[in-house]
Amino acid sequence: MQRMSPAPGALLLYFAASATRQSDPASAHCRLRVDAIAPGSAARYHSRMLLTPDHPLPLDGQRILELAARSMFDLFSTASAGMLLVDREARVVWINDQYKRYLPALGFERVEDFVGHPVAEVVQNTLMHRVIRTGKPILVDLLSNKAGTFVVSRIPLRDDRGDVMGALGIVLFDHPETTLQPLISKFAHLQRDLDEARR
């Protein structure tokens, strides 16, 4: 397997799973470990959770959050229209495969021409730098630029000390005028019903 070199300042996440089965099937278990290496640091932070047939889900709050975060990342990475990661200096350090389809419309032929640059220089009207500065997420927003209009979410990423180390931008929907039309129509219908009830 080829090992890829991370972009400068990238947050590295490692997922490892191991299964152990003894003579007693009831004793079988699966151990999950999540490691993260912060940019510019050799320190590795990790968490483990032990899943057994009797207790398939973690029962303490911290591990529930870890499992939910990992599951949400997997969901967004496959179901979203694109994802973009910036470091604490608001430089683009990673995009997923879905995001690459927007590069030509943004004026870039190669990923290398996009990744590594300040996000404000390559994505018009972005607010990722604001998320880095304030540490506050922008959960749902409309972004319009040369590539089109998108429904996006911007989430700050923090290290173990609580300091902002980057931000994740997620394209929830592209072409919202069509993909969100059923939802817009439903709200319009509810608004009409409300207006009629007030008369």
Buried (B, 14 or more C-beta within 10 A) or exposed (E): EEEEEEBEBBBEEEEEEEEEEEEEEEEEBBBBEBBBBBBEEEEEEEBEBEBEEEEEEBEEEEBEEBBEEBEEBEEBBEEBBBBBBBBBBBBBBBBBEBBBEBBEEBEBEEBEEBBBEBBBEBBEEBBBBBBBEEBEEBEEEEBEBEBBBBBBBBBBBEBEEEEBBBBBBBBBBBEBEEEBEEEEEEEEEEEEEEEEEEE
